[in-house]
Amino acid sequence: MTPNRRDVVGGLAAMGTALAGSAGAAARPYRVGVRRLVIVIAAALSLSGCGTFAHILEAPTVESHPPPVAAAPTGAGIVDTIDPAKIDAVLKGFVDSHALVGVSALVFQNDREVYFGAFGQADREMNVPMARDTLVQIYSMTKPVAGVALMQLYERGLFKLDDPVAKYIPELADVKVLAGLDKDGKPILETPHRAMTVLDLMRHTSGLASSYSTNPYIKSDVARLDPGDKTQTLAEEARILGTMPLVFHPGEHWLYGPSVDMQALLVERLSGEKFDAYLQNHIFGPLKMSETGYYVGPDRRGRLAALYDWHEDGSMTRMPDDAAYSFNTQHWPLTPGTYGLAATIDDYAKFARMLEHEGELDGMRILKRETVRLMSTNQLPDAITDRSWLPSKGRVGFGLDFAVRTAQPQAGESAGTVGEFFWDGAADTLFWVDPVNRIVAVLFTQYFPFGKVPLHPAFRGAVYAHSH
């Protein structure tokens, strides 16, 4: 039975109350904000002609990064059509309810733009609207760009995926694995079971010391030595990482960390070019991504979105500019592969569309078809069961620098399609490529911490509302 508008809005309001209650005492101040948000979005979707409650919005969550994702409204499958009004209603609802300051999205299907929308403000305090030419910091959505750069050199035969990393980065030749601590609190180290490979770098199974580790010794070591200090070069980062114990034996676990910085260093050493110059010469230039890079000059700074801090009551406060813009408004020695790029939504869509086209866009080939297929194929064997927070992304594996959906979404997962590949950024940006439906989607917003607002599942739900 198709519910009427009152049933839909009431049901969503009840869902918001239940979800806020289930999040525990710490989330109680946000309860009113969640209820307001789902009511606003539900009403908007209802007015836009949305048919059933299941097709409206995925259940919100207020969990911290990485968030458990919400139930897909229709599961996943073949998308008959993408309804711009539904996406508008969802994104506008987040802004109207003050859950987000600003948000924009761009969607292509079958090589045609089917949606663009921008709502709210890129800079609330300066009253600058979120727009198509807004520049945002994409953080970890830099990683797939680094992966493409490295795989261009793979195509030239300059390395193999099973090559030892130390062949090109000798600073990592003598790394040991932390096996525990002795009675005096000193590390017990052992020789790795096998050498760390380039594949390990690209699928996050290297074991390199990471702040994402739950091991107190490793976390303390990372904080003390700060290998990713932006005043250092990639080579200096490698030297420091080479003095630190690995979290685990290469290839035995999945853990986010500095692996993609070492990919960037590989690009430098194999190509003979600085990493930022390589990206410009071989990716950004050919794809006409003229707005993408590490440095945002004074002439473009007015278009750089502000960053906001989310609070438990659902409010957003602006991060001080000296902290928010410190990386992109100066030239630093470090040009990381793990984060750092700023881009417009159209620029990143060009990159994502190139991947959907299996390596080519507008007559410019960046990668071979078979290389993109390799990158978008799961590279994690079933034997790797300890995958940190990766399972929070759904039933996914990991290819070469992005997640790959390996099974149909179940209850509790965001909508999507088997075979899609995607990644997101720390300030809650997102992109995905769905080869089955030939969908490319890019979503921009700017706040910390990741996942506090249920934007991603709601946006996915709106895009896949007409799937079967």
C-alpha positions in Angstrom: 0.0 0.0 0.0 1.3 3.5 -0.8 1.2 5.7 2.3 -0.1 9.2 2.2 2.0 12.3 2.9 1.1 12.3 6.7 2.1 8.7 7.0 5.4 9.3 5.3 6.3 12.3 7.3 5.2 10.8 10.6 7.1 7.6 9.9 10.3 9.4 9.1 9.9 11.6 12.2 9.5 8.4 14.3 12.5 6.9 12.6 14.6 9.9 13.4 13.6 9.7 17.1 14.4 6.0 17.3 17.7 6.5 15.6 18.7 9.3 17.9 17.7 7.3 20.9 19.7 4.3 19.8 22.8 6.4 19.4 23.1 6.7 23.2 23.3 9.4 25.7 26.1 11.3 23.9 23.8 11.8 20.9 20.7 13.0 22.8 21.3 16.7 22.1 21.2 15.9 18.4 17.8 14.1 18.6 15.8 17.1 17.8 18.1 18.0 14.8 17.6 14.5 13.3 13.9 14.7 13.7 13.8 18.1 12.1 16.0 16.9 9.2 14.0 13.8 8.3 10.7 15.8 8.5 12.0 18.5 6.2 13.4 16.0 3.7 10.3 13.8 3.8 8.0 16.7 3.2 10.1 17.9 0.3 10.2 14.4 -1.3 6.5 13.9 -0.7 5.8 17.1 -2.5 8.0 16.1 -5.4 5.9 13.1 -6.0 8.0 10.4 -4.3 5.9 7.2 -4.2 6.7 5.1 -1.2 8.3 5.5 2.2 11.0 3.0 1.2 12.0 5.2 -1.7 12.4 8.4 0.2 15.4 8.3 2.5 17.7 5.9 4.1 17.8 5.8 7.9 20.1 8.5 9.3 22.9 7.8 11.7 24.8 9.9 14.1 27.7 7.6 14.7 31.3 8.8 14.4 33.7 8.0 11.6 33.6 5.5 10.1 29.8 5.5 10.3 27.6 2.4 9.9 25.6 3.1 6.8 21.8 3.1 6.5 19.5 0.7 4.7 19.2 1.2 1.0 15.7 2.3 0.0 15.5 -0.1 -3.0 18.6 -2.2 -2.7 20.5 -1.9 -5.9 20.1 -2.9 -9.5 19.2 -1.4 -12.8 18.4 2.3 -12.7 15.6 3.2 -15.1 15.8 6.9 -14.5 17.4 9.4 -12.1 14.9 11.9 -10.7 16.5 15.4 -10.1 13.6 16.4 -7.9 14.3 13.7 -5.5 18.0 14.6 -5.2 17.1 18.3 -4.9 14.7 17.4 -2.1 17.3 15.4 -0.1 20.1 17.9 -0.5 17.9 21.0 0.1 16.5 19.2 3.2 19.9 19.0 4.8 20.5 22.7 4.3 17.0 23.8 5.3 17.3 21.8 8.5 20.7 23.4 9.2 22.3 19.9 9.3 24.7 21.2 6.6 26.0 24.6 5.7 26.4 23.9 2.0 26.3 20.9 -0.4 26.5 20.3 -4.1 26.2 17.2 -6.3 26.8 16.3 -10.0 25.6 13.1 -11.6 26.1 11.7 -15.1 24.4 8.7 -16.6 25.1 7.2 -20.0 27.6 9.9 -20.6 25.0 12.7 -20.1 24.7 15.1 -17.2 21.4 14.2 -15.5 21.8 16.3 -12.3 23.5 19.2 -10.8 22.4 21.0 -7.7 24.0 23.3 -5.1 22.4 24.4 -1.9 23.4 26.6 1.0 26.6 28.4 1.4 30.3 27.6 0.7 31.1 30.3 3.2 28.3 31.1 5.6 30.1 33.9 7.4 30.9 35.7 4.1 27.6 34.9 2.6 29.1 33.1 -0.4 26.7 30.6 -2.0 27.7 27.0 -2.8 28.2 27.0 -6.5 29.4 25.0 -9.5 32.8 26.7 -9.3 33.3 26.3 -5.6 36.7 24.8 -4.7 36.7 22.2 -1.9 39.4 20.2 -0.2 38.9 16.6 -1.3 41.2 15.0 1.2 41.3 11.2 0.6 39.7 11.6 -2.8 43.3 12.5 -3.7 44.2 8.8 -3.4 42.6 7.5 -6.6 44.3 10.3 -8.5 47.7 9.1 -7.1 46.7 5.5 -8.0 46.0 6.5 -11.6 49.4 8.3 -11.8 51.2 5.3 -10.6 49.4 2.9 -12.9 50.4 5.0 -15.9 54.0 4.1 -15.0 52.9 0.5 -14.6 51.7 0.6 -18.2 55.1 1.8 -19.3 56.6 -1.3 -17.7 58.5 0.6 -15.0 57.4 -1.7 -12.2 55.4 -4.7 -11.4 52.7 -4.9 -8.7 54.6 -7.8 -7.0 57.9 -5.9 -6.9 59.3 -5.3 -3.4 58.7 -1.6 -2.4 62.3 -1.5 -1.2 63.5 -2.0 -4.8 62.5 1.7 -5.4 62.3 3.0 -1.8 65.4 1.6 -0.1 64.5 3.6 3.0 62.0 0.9 3.7 64.4 -2.0 3.1 65.0 -2.8 6.8 61.6 -2.4 8.4 60.6 -4.8 11.1 57.2 -5.9 12.5 56.0 -5.0 16.0 55.4 -8.4 17.7 54.7 -6.9 21.1 56.4 -5.2 24.1 58.8 -6.7 26.6 58.4 -6.4 30.4 60.2 -3.0 30.2 57.8 -1.7 27.5 60.4 -2.0 24.8 59.3 -3.2 21.3 59.8 -6.8 20.3 60.5 -6.8 16.6 60.6 -9.5 14.1 61.4 -9.9 10.4 58.5 -9.6 8.0 57.2 -12.9 6.7 57.6 -11.5 3.2 58.6 -8.3 1.5 56.2 -5.4 1.3 55.1 -5.1 -2.4 53.7 -2.3 -4.5 50.4 -4.1 -4.5 50.4 -3.8 -0.7 50.8 0.0 -1.0 47.8 0.2 -3.4 45.4 -1.9 -1.4 46.4 -0.8 2.1 48.0 -4.0 3.3 51.6 -2.6 3.7 51.6 -2.5 7.5 53.2 0.9 7.5 52.9 2.7 10.8 49.5 4.5 10.9 47.5 6.7 13.2 44.6 4.5 12.4 46.3 1.6 14.3 44.7 0.7 17.6 48.1 -0.2 19.0 49.1 2.4 21.6 52.8 2.0 20.9 52.3 2.6 17.2 50.0 5.6 17.8 52.5 7.1 20.2 55.3 6.6 17.7 53.3 8.2 14.9 52.5 11.2 17.1 56.1 11.6 18.2 57.8 11.2 14.9 55.1 12.7 12.7 56.3 11.2 9.4 53.6 13.1 7.4 54.7 16.5 8.5 54.0 18.8 5.6 57.3 20.6 6.0 59.1 17.4 4.9 59.4 15.9 1.5 58.0 12.5 0.5 61.6 11.1 0.7 61.9 12.4 4.2 58.6 10.8 5.1 59.9 7.4 3.8 63.1 7.7 5.8 61.1 8.2 9.0 58.6 5.4 8.2 61.7 3.2 7.7 62.7 3.7 11.3 59.2 2.7 12.6 57.9 -0.8 13.1 55.2 -2.1 10.9 51.8 -2.6 12.5 51.5 -6.1 10.9 53.2 -8.4 8.4 52.6 -7.1 4.9 49.6 -8.7 3.2 48.0 -10.0 6.4 45.6 -7.1 7.3 43.9 -4.0 5.8 44.7 -0.7 7.5 44.4 2.9 6.2 47.7 4.9 6.5 50.5 6.5 4.6 50.8 3.9 1.8 49.6 6.3 -0.9 52.3 8.8 0.1 54.7 6.1 -0.8 52.9 5.6 -4.1 53.5 9.3 -4.7 57.2 8.8 -3.9 57.3 5.9 -6.4 55.8 8.2 -9.1 58.6 10.7 -8.4 61.4 8.1 -8.5 60.1 6.2 -11.5 59.1 9.2 -13.6 61.9 11.7 -12.6 59.2 14.4 -12.0 58.0 15.9 -8.8 54.6 14.4 -7.9 52.6 17.6 -8.3 54.2 18.3 -11.7 53.5 14.8 -12.8 49.8 15.1 -11.9 49.6 18.3 -13.8 51.5 17.0 -16.9 49.9 13.6 -17.2 46.4 13.8 -15.6 45.1 17.4 -14.9 46.4 18.9 -18.1 45.2 16.2 -20.5 41.8 16.1 -18.8 41.5 19.9 -18.7 41.2 19.8 -14.9 42.4 23.4 -14.7 40.9 24.0 -11.2 42.6 21.0 -9.5 45.9 21.1 -7.5 47.5 21.5 -4.1 47.9 25.2 -4.2 45.0 27.7 -4.4 46.4 31.1 -5.3 45.0 34.5 -4.1 43.0 35.0 -7.3 40.9 31.8 -6.6 40.9 31.9 -2.8 37.5 33.6 -2.6 36.0 30.4 -4.2 37.6 28.1 -1.6 34.8 26.7 0.7 35.1 27.2 4.4 35.4 24.2 6.7 33.0 23.6 9.5 33.1 21.6 12.8 30.0 19.6 13.6 28.8 19.6 17.2 26.6 17.1 19.2 23.6 19.5 19.1 23.8 19.4 15.3 25.2 22.9 14.9 28.2 23.8 12.7 30.9 26.3 13.6 33.4 27.7 11.2 37.0 26.3 11.6 39.5 29.1 11.8 41.0 30.0 8.4 44.6 29.5 9.5 43.8 25.9 10.3 41.3 25.2 7.5 43.3 26.7 4.7 46.9 26.1 5.9 47.7 23.4 3.4 46.2 24.8 0.2 47.2 28.4 0.6 51.0 27.8 0.8 53.5 25.8 -1.1 54.8 23.0 1.1 57.6 20.5 0.6 55.2 17.6 1.0 53.0 16.7 -1.9 51.1 13.8 -0.5 49.2 11.1 -2.3 47.0 10.5 0.7 45.3 13.9 0.7 45.8 17.5 -0.2 44.1 18.3 -3.5 41.5 21.0 -3.9 39.1 20.8 -6.9 35.8 22.0 -8.3 33.0 19.5 -8.7 33.3 19.6 -12.5 37.0 18.9 -12.4 36.6 15.8 -10.2 33.7 14.6 -12.4 36.1 14.7 -15.4 38.5 12.4 -13.5 35.6 10.1 -12.5 34.1 10.0 -16.0 37.5 9.1 -17.4 37.4 6.0 -15.1 33.9 5.2 -16.2 35.1 5.4 -19.8 37.8 2.9 -18.8 40.6 5.3 -19.1 39.6 7.8 -21.8 37.6 11.1 -21.9 37.0 13.4 -24.8 39.5 11.6 -27.0 42.3 11.8 -24.4 43.4 8.4 -23.1 44.9 8.4 -19.6 44.9 4.7 -18.9 44.3 1.5 -20.9 41.0 -0.2 -20.5 42.5 -3.3 -18.9 44.4 -1.1 -16.4 41.1 0.5 -15.2 39.5 -2.9 -15.0 42.5 -4.1 -12.9 42.2 -1.1 -10.5 38.4 -1.6 -10.1 38.8 -5.3 -9.3 38.8 -6.5 -5.7 42.4 -7.3 -4.7 41.7 -8.4 -1.1 41.7 -12.2 -0.7 39.2 -13.7 1.7 42.1 -14.7 4.0 42.5 -11.0 4.9 39.7 -10.9 7.5 41.0 -8.0 9.7 40.0 -5.0 7.7 39.7 -2.3 10.3 36.7 -0.1 9.5 36.5 -1.0 5.8 33.4 -3.2 6.4 31.5 0.0 7.5 31.4 0.9 3.8 29.2 -2.1 3.0 30.0 -5.5 1.5 33.1 -4.3 -0.3 36.6 -5.3 -1.1 39.4 -3.0 -2.1 41.0 -2.6 -5.6 43.9 -0.3 -6.4 43.1 2.9 -4.4 39.4 2.6 -4.1 36.8 0.4 -2.6 34.9 -2.1 -4.8 31.4 -3.3 -4.1 31.5 -7.1 -4.2 28.0 -8.1 -3.2 24.5 -6.7 -3.4 23.6 -4.2 -0.6 21.7 -5.7 2.3 19.6 -4.0 5.0 21.9 -1.5 6.8 23.9 -0.7 3.7 23.8 2.3 1.4 22.3 1.8 -2.1 24.7 0.7 -4.8 25.5 -1.9 -7.4 27.9 -4.8 -7.5 31.0 -3.8 -9.4 30.8 -0.1 -8.5 34.0 1.5 -7.2 34.2 4.6 -4.9 35.9 6.5 -2.3 35.3 9.5 0.0 37.1 12.3 1.7 37.6 13.4 5.4 35.4 16.5 5.0 32.5 14.2 3.8 33.0 14.4 0.0 32.2 11.3 -2.0 32.4 9.9 -5.6 31.5 6.7 -7.2 31.5 5.0 -10.6 28.8 2.5 -11.4 29.7 0.6 -14.6 26.5 -1.4 -14.7 24.3 1.7 -14.8 27.0 3.9 -16.3 26.5 6.3 -13.4 29.2 8.8 -12.2 28.3 10.7 -9.1 30.3 13.4 -7.2 29.1 14.9 -3.9 30.8 17.9 -2.2 30.4 19.4 1.3 32.9 20.6 3.9 32.7 19.6 7.5 34.4 17.5 10.2 34.2 14.9 11.6 33.3 12.5 8.7 29.9 10.9 8.7 28.1 12.8 11.4 25.4 13.8 9.0 23.6 11.0 7.1 24.3 12.7 3.8 26.0 9.8 1.8 23.3 7.2 2.3 20.5 9.8 1.7 22.2 11.0 -1.6 22.8 7.4 -2.8 19.2 6.6 -1.9 17.9 9.4 -4.1 20.1 8.5 -7.0 19.0 4.8 -6.9 15.4 5.5 -6.0 14.2 4.1 -9.4 16.3 0.9 -9.4 15.0 -2.6 -9.6 
